[in-house]
Protein backbone atom coordinates (compact mmCIF):
# COMPACT_ATOMS: atom_id res chain seq x y z
CA UNK A 1 0.00 0.00 0.00
CA UNK A 2 1.01 3.68 -0.29
CA UNK A 3 2.61 4.55 3.03
CA UNK A 4 1.04 7.42 5.01
CA UNK A 5 3.23 10.45 5.59
CA UNK A 6 5.78 10.45 8.41
CA UNK A 7 4.56 13.87 9.55
CA UNK A 8 5.39 14.17 13.30
CA UNK A 9 2.17 13.87 15.30
CA UNK A 10 1.42 16.71 17.71
CA UNK A 11 -0.95 16.36 20.65
CA UNK A 12 -4.50 15.60 19.54
CA UNK A 13 -3.54 14.11 16.17
CA UNK A 14 -3.61 10.40 15.37
CA UNK A 15 -2.41 7.93 12.75
CA UNK A 16 -3.50 4.29 12.50
CA UNK A 17 -1.81 1.78 10.19
CA UNK A 18 -3.59 -1.57 10.03
CA UNK A 19 -1.37 -4.64 10.67
CA UNK A 20 -0.65 -6.65 7.54
CA UNK A 21 -2.29 -9.75 9.04
CA UNK A 22 -5.58 -7.86 9.50
CA UNK A 23 -5.40 -6.32 6.03
CA UNK A 24 -5.10 -9.82 4.56
CA UNK A 25 -8.02 -10.93 6.74
CA UNK A 26 -10.21 -8.01 5.61
CA UNK A 27 -9.33 -8.71 1.97
CA UNK A 28 -10.89 -12.19 2.35
CA UNK A 29 -13.78 -11.58 4.74
CA UNK A 30 -17.20 -11.61 2.97
CA UNK A 31 -18.40 -8.47 4.79
CA UNK A 32 -15.28 -6.40 4.15
CA UNK A 33 -13.41 -7.63 1.09
CA UNK A 34 -15.18 -5.17 -1.22
CA UNK A 35 -13.91 -2.12 0.73
CA UNK A 36 -11.70 -1.83 3.81
CA UNK A 37 -9.22 0.64 5.40
CA UNK A 38 -5.45 0.27 5.21
CA UNK A 39 -4.57 3.31 7.31
CA UNK A 40 -6.40 6.37 8.62
CA UNK A 41 -5.99 9.30 10.94
CA UNK A 42 -6.64 12.88 11.97
CA UNK A 43 -4.07 15.66 11.63
CA UNK A 44 -4.71 18.90 13.51
CA UNK A 45 -3.22 22.20 12.23
CA UNK A 46 -0.76 20.16 10.18
CA UNK A 47 2.02 22.71 9.79
CA UNK A 48 4.67 21.57 7.26
CA UNK A 49 2.59 18.52 6.27
CA UNK A 50 3.47 17.56 2.69
CA UNK A 51 3.56 14.35 0.66
CA UNK A 52 4.76 13.44 -2.83
CA UNK A 53 4.14 10.00 -4.37
CA UNK A 54 5.40 8.90 -7.76
CA UNK A 55 3.50 5.63 -7.26
CA UNK A 56 0.11 5.29 -5.57
CA UNK A 57 -1.26 1.78 -5.09
CA UNK A 58 -4.46 2.36 -3.10
CA UNK A 59 -7.19 4.98 -2.80
CA UNK A 60 -6.91 7.97 -0.47
CA UNK A 61 -9.61 10.29 0.86
CA UNK A 62 -8.58 13.56 2.50
CA UNK A 63 -11.27 15.70 4.15
CA UNK A 64 -10.28 19.21 5.22
CA UNK A 65 -12.35 20.55 8.13
CA UNK A 66 -10.26 23.60 8.95
CA UNK A 67 -7.60 25.66 7.19
CA UNK A 68 -6.55 24.82 3.65
CA UNK A 69 -4.03 22.97 1.52
CA UNK A 70 -3.11 22.40 -2.10
CA UNK A 71 -2.75 19.36 -4.35
CA UNK A 72 -1.31 18.32 -7.70
CA UNK A 73 -2.46 15.18 -9.54
CA UNK A 74 -0.84 13.78 -12.68
CA UNK A 75 -3.55 12.54 -15.06
CA UNK A 76 -3.46 11.33 -18.69
CA UNK A 77 -4.78 14.78 -19.66
CA UNK A 78 -1.95 16.53 -17.80
CA UNK A 79 -1.39 17.77 -14.24
CA UNK A 80 -4.40 18.96 -12.23
CA UNK A 81 -3.76 21.46 -9.44
CA UNK A 82 -6.12 22.94 -6.91
CA UNK A 83 -6.76 24.20 -3.40
CA UNK A 84 -8.63 22.13 -0.82
CA UNK A 85 -10.74 24.34 1.44
CA UNK A 86 -12.53 23.59 4.70
CA UNK A 87 -15.61 21.45 4.00
CA UNK A 88 -14.09 19.82 0.91
CA UNK A 89 -13.04 16.23 0.28
CA UNK A 90 -10.27 15.12 -2.08
CA UNK A 91 -10.14 11.61 -3.55
CA UNK A 92 -6.78 10.44 -4.91
CA UNK A 93 -7.38 7.20 -6.85
CA UNK A 94 -4.88 4.39 -7.21
CA UNK A 95 -2.44 4.72 -10.08
CA UNK A 96 -2.27 8.53 -10.13
CA UNK A 97 1.00 10.12 -8.97
CA UNK A 98 0.35 13.17 -6.82
CA UNK A 99 1.55 15.61 -4.22
CA UNK A 100 -0.23 17.65 -1.58
CA UNK A 101 0.67 20.00 1.22
CA UNK A 102 -0.81 22.14 3.97
CA UNK A 103 -0.94 25.90 3.52
CA UNK A 104 1.91 27.72 5.24
CA UNK A 105 -0.32 30.59 6.35
CA UNK A 106 -3.39 28.53 7.29
CA UNK A 107 -2.39 24.83 7.61
CA UNK A 108 -5.20 22.38 7.19
CA UNK A 109 -6.73 20.04 9.73
CA UNK A 110 -7.71 16.83 7.96
CA UNK A 111 -9.29 13.43 8.37
CA UNK A 112 -7.80 10.92 5.96
CA UNK A 113 -8.05 7.25 5.03
CA UNK A 114 -6.17 4.94 2.67
CA UNK A 115 -8.45 2.12 1.52
CA UNK A 116 -8.67 -0.80 -0.88
CA UNK A 117 -11.06 -3.60 -1.85
CA UNK A 118 -12.71 -5.19 -4.88
CA UNK A 119 -15.03 -2.18 -5.45
CA UNK A 120 -12.65 0.54 -4.26
CA UNK A 121 -12.01 1.73 -7.83
CA UNK A 122 -15.74 2.26 -8.40
CA UNK A 123 -15.97 4.62 -5.41
CA UNK A 124 -15.13 7.49 -7.76
CA UNK A 125 -18.26 6.78 -9.83
CA UNK A 126 -20.30 6.34 -6.65
CA UNK A 127 -19.20 9.78 -5.45
CA UNK A 128 -19.80 11.41 -8.83
CA UNK A 129 -16.08 11.97 -9.46
CA UNK A 130 -13.97 11.07 -12.48
CA UNK A 131 -10.26 10.79 -13.22
CA UNK A 132 -10.31 9.96 -16.93
CA UNK A 133 -12.84 12.34 -18.51
CA UNK A 134 -11.88 15.48 -20.41
CA UNK A 135 -12.58 17.47 -17.25
CA UNK A 136 -11.34 15.29 -14.33
CA UNK A 137 -13.03 15.91 -10.98
CA UNK A 138 -11.38 14.87 -7.72
CA UNK A 139 -13.04 17.17 -5.13
CA UNK A 140 -16.43 17.15 -3.41
CA UNK A 141 -17.90 19.92 -1.28
CA UNK A 142 -19.91 18.56 1.66
CA UNK A 143 -22.79 20.24 3.46
CA UNK A 144 -23.52 19.48 7.14
CA UNK A 145 -20.49 17.17 7.30
CA UNK A 146 -20.61 17.34 11.11
CA UNK A 147 -23.23 14.57 10.97
CA UNK A 148 -20.35 12.19 10.13
CA UNK A 149 -18.42 12.93 13.32
CA UNK A 150 -19.96 10.20 15.54
CA UNK A 151 -18.88 7.48 13.09
CA UNK A 152 -15.49 9.13 12.54
CA UNK A 153 -14.90 9.35 16.30
CA UNK A 154 -15.83 5.68 16.78
CA UNK A 155 -13.44 4.72 13.98
CA UNK A 156 -10.57 6.72 15.50
CA UNK A 157 -11.26 5.37 18.99
CA UNK A 158 -10.70 1.80 17.80
CA UNK A 159 -6.95 2.55 17.92
CA UNK A 160 -7.16 2.58 21.72
CA UNK A 161 -8.36 -1.03 21.75
CA UNK A 162 -6.31 -4.14 21.07
CA UNK A 163 -6.40 -4.85 17.36
CA UNK A 164 -8.47 -7.98 16.87
CA UNK A 165 -10.33 -9.29 13.88
CA UNK A 166 -13.75 -8.17 15.06
CA UNK A 167 -12.45 -4.61 15.58
CA UNK A 168 -10.99 -4.66 12.07
CA UNK A 169 -14.41 -5.67 10.67
CA UNK A 170 -16.01 -2.82 12.64
CA UNK A 171 -13.46 -0.39 11.18
CA UNK A 172 -14.29 -1.57 7.65
CA UNK A 173 -18.05 -1.32 8.13
CA UNK A 174 -17.68 2.18 9.59
CA UNK A 175 -15.68 3.23 6.54
CA UNK A 176 -18.35 1.77 4.26
CA UNK A 177 -21.05 3.64 6.21
CA UNK A 178 -19.16 6.92 5.93
CA UNK A 179 -18.66 6.54 2.20
CA UNK A 180 -22.34 5.71 1.74
CA UNK A 181 -23.33 9.04 3.32
CA UNK A 182 -21.05 11.23 1.21
CA UNK A 183 -23.24 11.54 -1.94
CA UNK A 184 -26.17 12.86 0.13
CA UNK A 185 -23.97 15.48 1.83
CA UNK A 186 -22.53 16.47 -1.56
CA UNK A 187 -26.06 16.72 -2.98
CA UNK A 188 -27.09 19.01 -0.13
CA UNK A 189 -24.08 21.21 -0.91
CA UNK A 190 -25.13 21.34 -4.59
CA UNK A 191 -28.63 22.41 -3.56
CA UNK A 192 -27.19 25.03 -1.25
CA UNK A 193 -25.14 26.52 -4.09
CA UNK A 194 -27.51 25.78 -6.97
CA UNK A 195 -31.14 24.88 -7.51
CA UNK A 196 -33.31 23.42 -4.76
CA UNK A 197 -34.04 19.81 -5.70
CA UNK A 198 -36.81 19.44 -3.12
CA UNK A 199 -38.61 22.51 -4.44
CA UNK A 200 -38.18 21.26 -8.00
CA UNK A 201 -39.57 17.84 -7.05
CA UNK A 202 -42.59 19.54 -5.43
CA UNK A 203 -43.13 21.44 -8.69
CA UNK A 204 -42.98 18.16 -10.61
CA UNK A 205 -45.53 16.53 -8.30
CA UNK A 206 -47.85 19.54 -8.46
CA UNK A 207 -47.65 19.45 -12.27
CA UNK A 208 -47.61 15.69 -12.78
CA UNK A 209 -50.79 16.04 -14.88
CA UNK A 210 -48.89 18.16 -17.42
CA UNK A 211 -46.55 17.24 -20.25
CA UNK A 212 -43.61 19.33 -19.02
CA UNK A 213 -40.46 19.62 -21.09
CA UNK A 214 -36.86 20.44 -20.20
CA UNK A 215 -37.39 24.18 -20.76
CA UNK A 216 -40.28 24.23 -18.24
CA UNK A 217 -38.08 22.66 -15.54
CA UNK A 218 -35.05 24.83 -16.36
CA UNK A 219 -37.17 27.98 -15.95
CA UNK A 220 -38.22 26.89 -12.47
CA UNK A 221 -34.55 26.41 -11.56
CA UNK A 222 -33.62 29.74 -13.13
CA UNK A 223 -30.99 28.19 -15.41
CA UNK A 224 -30.46 27.65 -19.11
CA UNK A 225 -31.50 24.24 -20.43
CA UNK A 226 -27.88 23.19 -20.90
CA UNK A 227 -26.66 24.24 -17.44
CA UNK A 228 -29.80 22.93 -15.76
CA UNK A 229 -29.50 19.48 -17.37
CA UNK A 230 -25.79 19.31 -16.51
CA UNK A 231 -26.27 20.42 -12.89
CA UNK A 232 -29.32 18.17 -12.42
CA UNK A 233 -27.40 15.08 -13.55
CA UNK A 234 -24.50 15.98 -11.25
CA UNK A 235 -26.88 16.20 -8.27
CA UNK A 236 -29.15 13.23 -9.01
CA UNK A 237 -27.16 10.98 -11.36
CA UNK A 238 -29.92 11.00 -13.97
CA UNK A 239 -31.52 13.35 -16.53
CA UNK A 240 -34.37 15.74 -15.57
CA UNK A 241 -36.92 14.17 -17.92
CA UNK A 242 -36.10 10.64 -16.81
CA UNK A 243 -36.46 11.77 -13.20
CA UNK A 244 -39.85 13.38 -14.00
CA UNK A 245 -41.12 10.30 -15.86
CA UNK A 246 -40.03 7.97 -13.04
CA UNK A 247 -41.87 10.25 -10.60
CA UNK A 248 -44.98 9.89 -12.76
CA UNK A 249 -44.61 6.10 -12.70
CA UNK A 250 -44.48 6.20 -8.89
CA UNK A 251 -47.72 8.19 -8.87
CA UNK A 252 -49.24 5.73 -11.34
CA UNK A 253 -48.37 2.85 -9.02
CA UNK A 254 -50.18 4.61 -6.20
CA UNK A 255 -53.31 5.06 -8.37
CA UNK A 256 -53.18 1.45 -9.55
CA UNK A 257 -52.96 0.33 -5.91
CA UNK A 258 -55.72 2.55 -4.53
CA UNK A 259 -58.24 3.16 -7.33
CA UNK A 260 -60.26 1.30 -9.94
CA UNK A 261 -59.45 3.82 -12.70
CA UNK A 262 -58.49 2.31 -16.04
CA UNK A 263 -54.91 2.36 -17.22
CA UNK A 264 -55.97 4.79 -19.98
CA UNK A 265 -57.53 7.15 -17.42
CA UNK A 266 -54.46 7.02 -15.18
CA UNK A 267 -52.24 7.76 -18.16
CA UNK A 268 -54.36 10.79 -19.05
CA UNK A 269 -54.31 11.97 -15.40
CA UNK A 270 -50.52 11.98 -15.60
CA UNK A 271 -50.28 13.93 -18.86
CA UNK A 272 -49.83 11.01 -21.28
CA UNK A 273 -52.05 11.35 -24.34
CA UNK A 274 -50.81 8.02 -25.70
CA UNK A 275 -51.69 5.17 -23.27
CA UNK A 276 -49.44 2.76 -25.21
CA UNK A 277 -46.43 5.01 -24.66
CA UNK A 278 -47.35 5.23 -20.97
CA UNK A 279 -47.56 1.42 -20.75
CA UNK A 280 -44.15 1.02 -22.39
CA UNK A 281 -42.62 3.58 -20.03
CA UNK A 282 -44.25 1.93 -17.01
CA UNK A 283 -42.91 -1.50 -18.01
CA UNK A 284 -39.45 -0.09 -18.62
CA UNK A 285 -39.34 1.36 -15.07
CA UNK A 286 -41.25 -1.31 -13.12
CA UNK A 287 -40.49 -4.40 -15.20
CA UNK A 288 -44.19 -5.25 -15.70
CA UNK A 289 -47.11 -3.73 -17.60
CA UNK A 290 -49.56 -1.54 -15.60
CA UNK A 291 -52.33 -4.16 -15.78
CA UNK A 292 -49.99 -6.89 -14.55
CA UNK A 293 -48.78 -4.63 -11.76
CA UNK A 294 -52.37 -4.04 -10.65
CA UNK A 295 -53.19 -7.76 -10.76
CA UNK A 296 -50.17 -8.63 -8.64
CA UNK A 297 -51.00 -5.95 -6.05
CA UNK A 298 -54.74 -6.55 -5.78
CA UNK A 299 -55.74 -7.98 -2.37
CA UNK A 300 -56.87 -11.60 -2.59
CA UNK A 301 -60.21 -12.61 -1.00
CA UNK A 302 -60.08 -14.65 2.20
CA UNK A 303 -59.93 -18.41 1.76
CA UNK A 304 -63.44 -18.81 3.17
CA UNK A 305 -64.93 -16.49 0.51
CA UNK A 306 -62.97 -18.21 -2.24
CA UNK A 307 -64.15 -21.61 -1.02
CA UNK A 308 -67.79 -20.49 -0.87
CA UNK A 309 -67.64 -19.16 -4.43
CA UNK A 310 -66.49 -22.57 -5.64
CA UNK A 311 -69.16 -24.62 -3.83
N, C-alpha and C positions, 0 to 999 in steps of 0.2 A: 504494500500500500504506500501512498505518498505520505511521508513522515510529516507530522505537525511541526510547526516552527519550534525552535528552542528558545523562544522569547522568555526571559526570566520572569517568573510569576511573582507579582507583588501580592500583598495581603488582599484577600477578597476574590482573587482570580483562581481559576481552576483549570486543569487539563487532565483528561482521562484517556489513556490508550488501552484498548482492550487486549488482554493476553491472547497470543496466537492460538492457544488451545481452544479458547472460547470463540474466537472468530471462525475457526474450522467447524466448531459445533454449530454455530448459528448458520453457517453456509449449508448445512445439511438438514437442519431442523425444519419440519413441514410448516411451522408457523412463522418462521423468520427468514428462510432461505431466499425469499424474493426481495427482501430489503432489510438491512441490519447495519448498525453503527460499527465503525472501526476505531474511531477516536472522536472525542467531543470536548467542549470546554466553554469557559466564559472568561474573557479578558476585559478587565476594567481599566479605562483610561490608558490604553496600550501605547504609551510613548515609545517611539523607536521600533515599533512592531513592523517588520517587513519580511516578505517571503518572495523567493523567485524559484520557479520550478521549470526546468527544461523538459521534464517528463512528469506526467500526472496520470496515475493508474486507477484512481477511484473518483468518486464524486464528492464535491465539497460545497456545503451551504455556509454562507457567512451572513448573519443578520446584525446590522448596526442599530443599536438602540440609543446611542448617544455619540456626539461628535461626528467625525467624518473620516473617510479614507479614500484612496484612489486605487484603480486596478488597470491592468493591461492584459488582454487575452489575444493570443495568436491564433487566428482562424484561417481557413482556406481563402477567405476573401481579403485577408490582410489583418493587421493588428486593430483591436478594438480597445479604446481607452475610455474611462469614465470615472465619475466620483460617486461614491456610495455615501448617501446621507442617512441621518437617523430615520428609522421607520422603513428602510429599504433592505431587501434581501438579494444577495448575489449568489448565483449558482455557477460553479466552475465544473463543467463535465469532464469525465475521463478523456484523456487523449489530447487535451488542449493545453499547451505550455502557457504559463501565465506568471504574473507578478502582482503583488498588492502591498500596500503599506498604509499605515495610519498617518493622518495629517500631523505635521509638526505643530501647527498652531492650535489645533483642536482635535487631539488624538481620539480615535474611535473607541467605544466600548462595544464588544461584539460577543454574540453567541455563535458557535461554529460547530459543525459536525462533518467528518469524513464518513462516507457510507458506501456500501456495495450491495450486491444482490442480483438475482436474475432479472428483475424489472427495474433496476436502478437507472439504466439508460433511458427508460421511458418516462422517468420523472420529469424531464424537461417538457415533454408533450403534455403531461398531466398538469403542470404548472403554467402552461400557455407560453413557454419559452422556446427558443430555437437557436441552434448553433450553426446551422448549415444553410439557412435561407439567405437571400440577397441582403436582408437587413437583420442580422443576428440580434437576439434579445436575451440578455443574461440577468436582468434585474427586475424584481417585482417591488412595488410599493404596497405596504400592508396597512390596513386601517384597523384600529382597535386591537393591535397585536398583543396588548396586555392580557387578553383572554388566554393566551398560550402559556403564561407564566406558571400556573400550577403544574402543568405537565413538564415544563422545562425544569422547574425546581425539583420535582420528583426524580427526573432523569439525572440531574447533577448530584442529588443526594445519594444516589446509588454508590457513588465512589467511596462513601464512608462505611459501606458494608463490605463484608468479605465477598470477593467475586466468586460466585457460584453460578451454575448453569441456569437456575431459575431466575436469578437476577439479570443475567445476560438476555434471557427471553423477554423479561419485563422491559429492559432498555430498548430492545428492538421494537416491541409493540408500542412503546411510547413514541419512538421516532416515527413509526408508521402513522400513529394518531396525529402527531404534529404536522406531518406532510399532508395528511388528508384535509386538514383545516385551512391550509394556506390558500387554495383557490378562492374560498369564500371571503377571506380577509382581503385578498387582492381585488375581488369583485366589488366589495364595499368601497375600497379606495377608488376604483374606477367610477363608481356612482358618485362618490364625493367630489370628484374632479371632472365629471362628465354628466351624461344624462342620468336620470333617476329610473332605474329599471323597474322598481315597484310601481311608480306612477305610470310608466309606460304599459306595464302589464294590466293595471287597472283600466287604462284607456282601451286596451285590446278587449278586455272582458266586457266593458260597457258598450263596445261597438262590435261585438261578436256577430251581430246580425247583418253587418255590412261587409261588402267586398272591398276591404281596404287594400291599398297598394303601398309600395315602398315609400313613395313620396308622402303619403298621408302620415306614416309613422315618423319619417324624418322631420316633418314639420312640427310634430308634437315635441320631438327632442330638440328642435331648434338647430338642426345640422343639415348640411347638404346630404343628398342621397348617398354619395360615395363615402363621406366621412362617417355618416351614421351607420351604414352597413359594415364598415371596417371596425368601428368602435363596438358595435353590437356583437359582432362575432368574437372580438377579443374578450368581452365580458362574459358572454354566454357559451361560446364554443359552437354556435350555430348561426344560421342566417335569420334575419328578422321575419321573413315570410314563412320559413319553415317553423319558427317558434310560434307564430300566429296560427298557422294551420294546426299544429299539434295542440295548441290551446283549444281550438275549436273542436278537435276530436275528443279532448277531455270532457268538454261540455256536452258533446253528443253522447258520450258514454253515460253521463249523468241522466240525460233525458231518456235514453234507452232503458236505464235501470228503473226510473221512477215514473214513467208515463206510458200511455198506450198509443202515442202519436206514431204515425207511419214514418218509415225511413225517409220518404220523400218530404214529408212535412218538417221533420227535424233538419233535413238538409236546407230547406228553404228558410227555416228559422235562423240558421247559421250563415246565411248569405250565399248559399250555393244554388245557383239556378239549375245546374245540371246534376241530378241525383246520382247519375252513373259516375261522374267525376268524384263526387263526395264518397261514394262507396269504395272506389279505388284508393282514394286517399286514406280512408278509414282502415282499409285492409292493410295498406302499406305501413301504417303506424301501429295498429293493434294486432296484426297477423291474422285476423279473421274478418269476414264481411259483417256489416252492421246487424243483419238479421241473425247470423250465427252467434254474434256476441249477445244479442238479446235472448236468444234461446238458451244459451249456456248460463245466463245470469237470472233467468226467471225462477222464482221460488217454486219448488215441487210440492204438490198436494200431500198431505199426510197419508201414511200407508193405509189408514182405515178408510179414507175417502176413496183412494185408488182402488181398494179391494171392493168397496161397495159398488163402484161404477162398473166393475167387471162381473158382478154376480147378478 
